[in-house]
Amino acid sequence: MATDTVLRELLVRQLDHWLPGVLHRSRRATLALSSCDPDAAEAALRVVAEFADRLRGRRLTVLVLAGGGPDLPARLGPVEATLPADVAVHLVPGDASRLPVVLKAAGAAGAPLLTMVDAAAAEPALLAAAATGRPAELLLSAPAPASLRPALTGAGFPLVTEVELVPADGSPARRVAFGTGLEKSLEAFKDALWEVDEFAGVRYRDPEDPAGGLLDIALHPEPGPLRRELLAELARSGPRTVTELRRHTLTATVYRAADTVGALTSLLHSGAVRRDPEHGRLGGDVLITAGPAAAARSTA
């Protein structure tokens, strides 16, 4: 499915960001993959293999809860053979419901843990197990349209973002959420969102967009939904600095913090917001207030 292609790319890009940090600060770590498609599992192992030299002297446990059919061991075997002895790959039969037991048996708690799960629902036991890492990061996909953010936040992931993947062919949409405690990891995930294959046949929907518009995947995404979300935030919370709005963009929308200034510039030109001071660089301490045109522009 087209959504599988996007999920695989997101996993590979996040793993590429996660592994160097793990190798720098920890002697052991765990990567857990549950119910993802065989292509994603193989792609993840290939990323691990790229860091083979730096993994020596570290203990990385890779757990693959296999729902990928009988050919999965044959597919992973050649890649596993290129890994150093310090990397242990365990292919475990079962689905996401077994993840808590498998993570406990692997001793994943208390060390860096990156988990990817494709599940039918955000089960509390599953999320609690994924949150035992120090630090813990979780990439979770589940059927749309139920929001995953409250469950991840409640499980102990302080920074959460989510996006709906909407295939162009009319096949079922998926909701994807990423939870972490590290702002740099959230920033990396946001970068990955807009760097995946734009020809994958998938568009995004930001769950926080009041209009629910669809977005093409692009390095410079269409700013309309972000403008609406910034106006909604100003209506809820009152005047905010550019720094505060940048953080809102990062933590509460599918956009990157760097997209904020462009959206604010457009809102200023339209009269939907005002700034104080009126002139100068649109920097962090500039205060943004909803203008008289905000109500009319909130659906623009």
C-alpha positions as CSV (number, residue, x, y, z in Angstrom):
1,M,0.0,0.0,0.0
2,A,1.0,3.6,-0.6
3,T,0.9,4.3,3.2
4,D,3.4,1.5,3.8
5,T,5.9,3.2,1.5
6,V,5.6,6.5,3.5
7,L,5.8,4.6,6.9
8,R,8.9,2.8,5.7
9,E,10.6,6.0,4.7
10,L,9.7,7.7,8.0
11,L,11.2,4.7,9.9
12,V,14.4,4.7,7.9
13,R,14.9,8.5,8.2
14,Q,14.2,8.5,12.0
15,L,16.4,5.5,12.5
16,D,19.2,7.3,10.6
17,H,18.8,10.2,13.1
18,W,18.4,8.0,16.2
19,L,21.3,5.6,15.8
20,P,24.2,8.2,15.9
21,G,22.8,9.7,19.1
22,V,22.5,6.2,20.7
23,L,26.0,5.3,19.7
24,H,27.3,8.6,21.3
25,R,25.6,8.3,24.7
26,S,24.8,4.7,25.5
27,R,26.4,1.3,25.6
28,R,23.2,-0.5,24.8
29,A,19.9,0.2,23.0
30,T,16.9,-1.5,21.6
31,L,15.1,-1.2,18.3
32,A,11.7,-2.9,18.2
33,L,9.6,-3.4,15.1
34,S,6.1,-4.8,15.4
35,S,3.6,-5.7,12.6
36,C,5.4,-3.5,10.1
37,D,5.7,-4.8,6.5
38,P,8.7,-7.0,5.5
39,D,10.1,-4.2,3.4
40,A,10.3,-1.9,6.4
41,A,12.0,-4.5,8.6
42,E,14.6,-5.2,5.9
43,A,15.2,-1.5,5.3
44,A,15.7,-0.9,9.0
45,L,18.3,-3.6,9.2
46,R,20.1,-2.1,6.3
47,V,20.3,1.2,8.1
48,V,21.7,-0.6,11.1
49,A,24.3,-2.2,8.8
50,E,25.4,1.2,7.6
51,F,26.6,1.9,11.2
52,A,28.4,-1.5,11.6
53,D,31.8,0.0,12.3
54,R,30.4,2.4,15.0
55,L,28.3,-0.3,16.6
56,R,31.3,-2.4,17.7
57,G,31.6,-2.3,21.4
58,R,27.9,-1.3,21.7
59,R,25.0,-3.7,22.3
60,L,22.1,-3.1,20.0
61,T,19.1,-5.5,20.2
62,V,16.8,-5.6,17.3
63,L,13.4,-7.1,17.9
64,V,11.2,-8.0,15.0
65,L,7.7,-9.2,15.9
66,A,7.0,-11.1,12.8
67,G,3.8,-10.8,11.0
68,G,5.5,-10.7,7.6
69,G,5.1,-14.2,6.4
70,P,7.4,-17.2,6.1
71,D,9.9,-15.5,3.8
72,L,10.9,-12.8,6.4
73,P,13.8,-14.8,7.9
74,A,15.2,-15.4,4.4
75,R,15.0,-11.7,3.6
76,L,16.6,-10.6,6.9
77,G,19.3,-13.3,7.0
78,P,21.7,-11.8,4.4
79,V,21.5,-8.4,6.0
80,E,21.9,-9.8,9.5
81,A,25.1,-11.6,8.3
82,T,26.8,-8.2,7.7
83,L,26.2,-7.0,11.2
84,P,28.8,-7.1,14.0
85,A,28.4,-9.6,16.8
86,D,27.4,-6.8,19.1
87,V,24.1,-6.5,17.3
88,A,21.5,-9.2,18.2
89,V,18.5,-9.7,15.9
90,H,15.6,-11.6,17.3
91,L,12.7,-12.6,15.0
92,V,9.7,-13.2,17.3
93,P,6.4,-14.7,16.2
94,G,3.3,-12.7,17.1
95,D,1.7,-9.3,16.7
96,A,1.8,-6.0,18.6
97,S,0.0,-7.5,21.7
98,R,3.2,-9.4,22.5
99,L,5.4,-6.3,22.5
100,P,5.3,-5.7,26.3
101,V,6.4,-9.2,27.1
102,V,9.1,-9.2,24.4
103,L,10.5,-5.8,25.5
104,K,10.7,-6.9,29.1
105,A,12.4,-10.2,28.1
106,A,15.0,-8.2,26.1
107,G,15.8,-5.9,29.0
108,A,14.9,-2.8,27.0
109,A,13.9,-0.6,29.9
110,G,16.2,2.1,31.1
111,A,18.2,2.5,27.9
112,P,17.5,4.1,24.5
113,L,14.5,2.4,22.8
114,L,13.0,3.2,19.4
115,T,9.7,1.3,18.7
116,M,7.7,1.2,15.5
117,V,4.3,-0.3,15.7
118,D,1.5,-0.8,13.2
119,A,-1.5,-1.6,15.3
120,A,-5.3,-1.7,15.3
121,A,-5.4,0.6,18.3
122,A,-3.2,2.5,20.7
123,E,-3.4,-0.1,23.5
124,P,-2.3,1.3,26.9
125,A,-0.1,-1.8,27.7
126,L,1.7,-1.4,24.4
127,L,2.3,2.3,24.8
128,A,3.5,1.8,28.4
129,A,6.0,-0.8,27.3
130,A,7.3,1.5,24.5
131,A,7.7,4.3,27.0
132,T,10.1,2.4,29.3
133,G,13.2,3.4,27.3
134,R,15.5,6.1,28.5
135,P,15.0,7.9,26.3
136,A,12.0,6.4,24.5
137,E,10.7,7.1,21.0
138,L,7.6,5.6,19.4
139,L,6.4,5.7,15.8
140,L,2.8,4.4,15.8
141,S,0.4,3.9,13.0
142,A,-3.3,2.9,13.4
143,P,-6.5,3.3,11.4
144,A,-7.9,6.8,11.0
145,P,-9.6,8.9,12.2
146,A,-9.1,8.3,15.9
147,S,-6.5,10.6,17.5
148,L,-3.4,9.0,18.9
149,R,-2.0,12.1,20.6
150,P,-3.9,11.7,24.0
151,A,-2.9,8.1,24.4
152,L,0.8,8.8,23.7
153,T,0.8,11.8,26.0
154,G,-0.9,9.8,28.7
155,A,1.7,7.0,28.3
156,G,4.5,9.5,29.1
157,F,5.7,10.9,25.8
158,P,5.8,14.6,26.4
159,L,6.3,15.6,22.8
160,V,3.8,14.2,20.3
161,T,2.9,14.9,16.7
162,E,0.4,13.1,14.4
163,V,-0.6,13.2,10.8
164,E,-3.2,11.4,8.7
165,L,-1.9,9.7,5.6
166,V,-4.6,9.9,2.9
167,P,-3.9,7.7,-0.2
168,A,-4.9,9.1,-3.6
169,D,-6.3,5.8,-4.7
170,G,-9.1,5.9,-2.1
171,S,-7.7,3.1,0.0
172,P,-8.1,3.5,3.8
173,A,-6.3,6.4,5.5
174,R,-3.9,5.8,8.4
175,R,-3.1,7.9,11.4
176,V,0.6,8.2,12.3
177,A,1.9,9.6,15.5
178,F,5.4,10.1,16.8
179,G,6.2,10.4,20.5
180,T,9.5,11.4,22.1
181,G,11.0,13.4,25.0
182,L,13.7,15.0,22.8
183,E,12.9,18.2,20.9
184,K,15.7,17.4,18.4
185,S,14.1,14.1,17.6
186,L,10.7,15.7,17.1
187,E,12.4,18.2,14.7
188,A,14.1,15.4,12.8
189,F,10.7,13.6,12.4
190,K,9.1,16.8,11.1
191,D,11.9,17.1,8.6
192,A,11.4,13.5,7.6
193,L,7.7,14.1,7.1
194,W,8.3,16.6,4.3
195,E,11.3,14.7,2.8
196,V,9.6,11.4,2.0
197,D,8.7,10.4,-1.6
198,E,6.3,13.1,-2.9
199,F,5.2,10.6,-5.6
200,A,4.2,7.9,-3.1
201,G,0.5,8.6,-3.9
202,V,-0.2,9.9,-0.4
203,R,-1.3,13.3,0.9
204,Y,-1.3,14.6,4.4
205,R,-4.1,15.9,6.6
206,D,-3.2,17.8,9.7
207,P,-5.7,16.7,12.4
208,E,-5.4,20.2,14.0
209,D,-6.4,22.1,10.8
210,P,-9.8,23.6,11.4
211,A,-10.7,23.1,7.7
212,G,-9.3,19.6,7.4
213,G,-7.5,20.4,4.1
214,L,-5.2,17.9,2.2
215,L,-1.6,18.7,1.7
216,D,0.8,17.5,-1.0
217,I,4.1,16.2,0.3
218,A,6.7,18.9,-0.5
219,L,9.9,20.4,0.9
220,H,7.9,23.7,1.0
221,P,4.4,22.7,2.0
222,E,1.4,24.8,1.3
223,P,1.0,27.1,4.3
224,G,-2.8,27.5,4.3
225,P,-3.5,25.0,7.1
226,L,-0.7,26.5,9.2
227,R,-2.1,30.0,8.8
228,R,-5.4,28.7,10.0
229,E,-3.9,26.9,13.0
230,L,-1.9,29.9,14.1
231,L,-5.0,32.0,13.9
232,A,-6.9,29.4,16.0
233,E,-4.1,29.4,18.6
234,L,-4.1,33.2,18.8
235,A,-7.9,33.1,19.3
236,R,-7.6,30.5,22.0
237,S,-4.6,31.9,23.9
238,G,-4.3,35.5,23.1
239,P,-1.1,37.3,21.9
240,R,2.0,35.2,21.5
241,T,5.6,35.8,20.7
242,V,7.1,34.4,17.5
243,T,9.1,32.0,19.7
244,E,5.9,30.7,21.3
245,L,4.2,30.3,17.9
246,R,7.3,28.5,16.5
247,R,7.0,26.0,19.4
248,H,3.3,25.7,18.9
249,T,4.0,24.8,15.2
250,L,6.5,22.2,16.2
251,T,4.5,20.5,18.9
252,A,0.9,20.9,17.8
253,T,0.9,20.8,14.0
254,V,2.4,18.7,11.2
255,Y,4.6,21.6,10.2
256,R,8.2,22.4,11.1
257,A,9.1,25.3,13.4
258,A,10.9,26.9,10.5
259,D,7.6,27.2,8.5
260,T,6.2,29.6,11.1
261,V,7.7,32.9,9.9
262,G,6.5,32.4,6.4
263,A,3.0,31.8,7.5
264,L,3.1,34.8,9.9
265,T,4.5,37.0,7.1
266,S,1.5,36.1,4.9
267,L,-0.9,36.8,7.8
268,L,0.7,40.1,8.5
269,H,0.4,41.1,4.8
270,S,-3.3,40.2,4.8
271,G,-4.1,42.1,8.0
272,A,-5.1,38.9,9.8
273,V,-2.5,39.6,12.6
274,R,-0.6,42.5,13.9
275,R,2.9,42.7,15.3
276,D,4.6,44.6,18.1
277,P,7.0,46.3,17.3
278,E,5.6,47.1,13.9
279,H,9.0,47.1,12.1
280,G,12.2,45.1,12.0
281,R,13.1,41.5,11.8
282,L,10.3,39.0,12.6
283,G,12.3,37.6,15.5
284,G,11.5,35.6,18.6
285,D,10.4,38.4,20.9
286,V,8.0,40.1,18.4
287,L,4.5,39.8,19.8
288,I,1.8,38.6,17.4
289,T,-1.9,39.6,18.0
290,A,-4.9,38.5,16.0
291,G,-6.0,41.5,13.9
292,P,-9.5,42.6,12.9
293,A,-9.3,40.5,9.7
294,A,-8.6,37.3,11.6
295,A,-12.1,36.0,11.7
296,A,-12.5,36.6,7.9
297,R,-9.2,34.9,7.2
298,S,-9.4,32.0,9.5
299,T,-10.7,29.7,6.7
300,A,-8.4,31.1,4.1
